[in-house]
Amino acid sequence: MKPTIGRIVLFAFIAGNGEIIERPAIVVRTWEKYGVQLQVFTDGSNDNHLLAPAERDQPAVWRTSVIPADDHDKAQVGRWRWPPTEKLVSGTVESTTEGGA
């Protein structure tokens, strides 16, 4: 599935301890060959350790020319992926990844 303007995706940062942290992002522009432009929503000052000094304490930050993760079921630093979703099937909750569905 191709991303379109206004869609919500996940963007992955890497923390200083090597942990991958994902935050929601909205697609603001698409490029045919170079990925998408994103506004990534931060968790305020809680995410300062993930950001450049000029970006700290901002509610959202720009990420440009972001390409999709190789595997949409797994976060990749600096890339976007579809958020997982859940659906009820015969009384059981199943998780899926939107882009892979």
N, C-alpha and C positions, 0 to 999 in steps of 0.2 A: 504494500500500500504506500502510495506517495504522500509525503507530508503536504499540507496546504496551509495557507495563511489562516491563523486563528486556532489551529490545533494545539492541544497540550501534549508535550512530550517530556521525557526525563533527561536531564543533563547530569553527567557524572564528574565530580571533582575528586581530587585526592587530598587527603589530610596529611599532615606532617608525619603521622604514625603509620602511613601507608594504607589506611582505611579508605575505601571508596564510598563517597557520600553522594546520593542523588538528590536533586532538587527539581521541582516542576519548572517548565519553561513553555513559553508560548512562541509559536512560529510567527515571525513578522515579515519574512521574505523568503522566497525559495529561489535557488539557483539551479539551473539544469545540470551543471557539471560540478558545482562546488558546494553542495549541501544547502544548509539553511542558515538564516540569521535568527538568533534567539534572544528573547528577554528572559533571563533566568531569575526566578523568584528566590530570594535568599531568606534565611531565618534570622534576619537582622544581625545584631552584634554577635549572635551565637555562631555565625559563619565567617567572622572576620579572619579566622585562621586559614580559610580556603581562598581568600581574595587578595588581590594586590592592594597596597596601601590606599591608593586613590579610590578604590571601589568599596572600602569598608564602610559599614553602617548604612549601606544603601538597601532599599527594599527590592531592587532588581538590578541586574548587571547584563551588559551586552556580551554575547558570544557570537562571533562571525564565522561564516564559512564552515559550519560544523557538519561533519559527515556522520552518517548513521553507524551505529555499532555493528560489528560483523555478525554478532549473535544477539537478536533482540530479547533473548531470555536472560542475558547477562550484561551488567553494566561495564562500560569501557571508558576510562578516563578521557575527558575532552570530547566525547561523542554523545549523540542523542539516541534514545530508543523509545519505543512505545511503552506507555505504562501498562503494567499487568492489570487485568480485569478479572472479575469473578462472575460466574453464572451458576444458577441452580439447575442441576440436571438430575431428574428422578430423585429429588430429596437430598442430593449431595452437592456441595459447593465445589466447583472446579475452577482453578485459576488458569488463565490464558494470557497471552501477550497479544494485544490488539493487532499489531502489524503482521503477526504470524497467523492470525485467525482467518 
